[in-house]
Amino acid sequence: MKRFFEGLKDILYDGIDYIMMAVIIVIVALIINWRLGGLFAKDGLDAISKKPTVSNGEVKNKPNDNKNSTENTGDAKKDNISNENSDALVKITIPKGSLPSKIGDILADNGLVKDKDEFVKKAIDMKLETKLKYGEFEIPKGSSMEEILQILTK
């Protein structure tokens, strides 16, 4: 019995280095996956797959492409109202560590963008998805996505 425990002790002493290396590798892999997981989140990849098609300089798959002139008169009133409110500032707070999809949610909730996926796609297209800052921002209502991205990356 004594010999059995000595053999077990020898195996543990010899193998503890390998066990520790395996544990450290697993911990490092989990930390890397956790930190990079946001960059490769499903939300960000879905935005890329929903690209609108461009043909002869005209973007297809726009939500307002198929409206006739009678529907546009109602939209003109909405446009006038939105132009009057375009001078209003919307104050938003971006929490530290927010991913582009979360920032898109915040912007959509405050009425600054129509769709968070469009915001994420535009940030990726402009290569700004990793340069978005956190904090409090005042964004004019009716700003374009480029202007919003410019404000959030300053």
DACORPE-V284547 format. One record per residue. N is the residue number from 1. RES is the residue in one small letter. BURIAL is + if it has 16 or more other ideal C-beta (glycine too) atoms within 10 Angstrom, else -. Layout:
n=(N & N)
res=(RES & RES)
burial=(BURIAL & BURIAL)
This chain:
n=(1 & 2 & 3 & 4 & 5 & 6 & 7 & 8 & 9 & 10 & 11 & 12 & 13 & 14 & 15 & 16 & 17 & 18 & 19 & 20 & 21 & 22 & 23 & 24 & 25 & 26 & 27 & 28 & 29 & 30 & 31 & 32 & 33 & 34 & 35 & 36 & 37 & 38 & 39 & 40 & 41 & 42 & 43 & 44 & 45 & 46 & 47 & 48 & 49 & 50 & 51 & 52 & 53 & 54 & 55 & 56 & 57 & 58 & 59 & 60 & 61 & 62 & 63 & 64 & 65 & 66 & 67 & 68 & 69 & 70 & 71 & 72 & 73 & 74 & 75 & 76 & 77 & 78 & 79 & 80 & 81 & 82 & 83 & 84 & 85 & 86 & 87 & 88 & 89 & 90 & 91 & 92 & 93 & 94 & 95 & 96 & 97 & 98 & 99 & 100 & 101 & 102 & 103 & 104 & 105 & 106 & 107 & 108 & 109 & 110 & 111 & 112 & 113 & 114 & 115 & 116 & 117 & 118 & 119 & 120 & 121 & 122 & 123 & 124 & 125 & 126 & 127 & 128 & 129 & 130 & 131 & 132 & 133 & 134 & 135 & 136 & 137 & 138 & 139 & 140 & 141 & 142 & 143 & 144 & 145 & 146 & 147 & 148 & 149 & 150 & 151 & 152 & 153 & 154)
res=(m & k & r & f & f & e & g & l & k & d & i & l & y & d & g & i & d & y & i & m & m & a & v & i & i & v & i & v & a & l & i & i & n & w & r & l & g & g & l & f & a & k & d & g & l & d & a & i & s & k & k & p & t & v & s & n & g & e & v & k & n & k & p & n & d & n & k & n & s & t & e & n & t & g & d & a & k & k & d & n & i & s & n & e & n & s & d & a & l & v & k & i & t & i & p & k & g & s & l & p & s & k & i & g & d & i & l & a & d & n & g & l & v & k & d & k & d & e & f & v & k & k & a & i & d & m & k & l & e & t & k & l & k & y & g & e & f & e & i & p & k & g & s & s & m & e & e & i & l & q & i & l & t & k)
burial=(- & - & - & - & - & - & - & - & - & - & - & - & - & - & - & - & - & - & - & - & - & - & - & - & - & - & - & - & - & - & - & - & - & - & - & - & - & + & - & - & - & - & + & + & - & - & + & - & - & - & - & - & - & - & - & - & - & - & - & - & - & - & - & - & - & - & - & - & - & - & - & - & - & - & - & - & - & - & - & - & - & - & - & - & - & - & - & - & - & + & - & + & - & + & - & - & - & + & + & + & + & + & + & + & + & + & + & + & - & - & - & + & + & - & - & + & + & + & + & + & + & + & + & + & - & - & - & + & + & - & - & + & - & - & - & - & + & - & + & - & + & + & + & - & + & - & - & + & + & - & + & + & - & -)
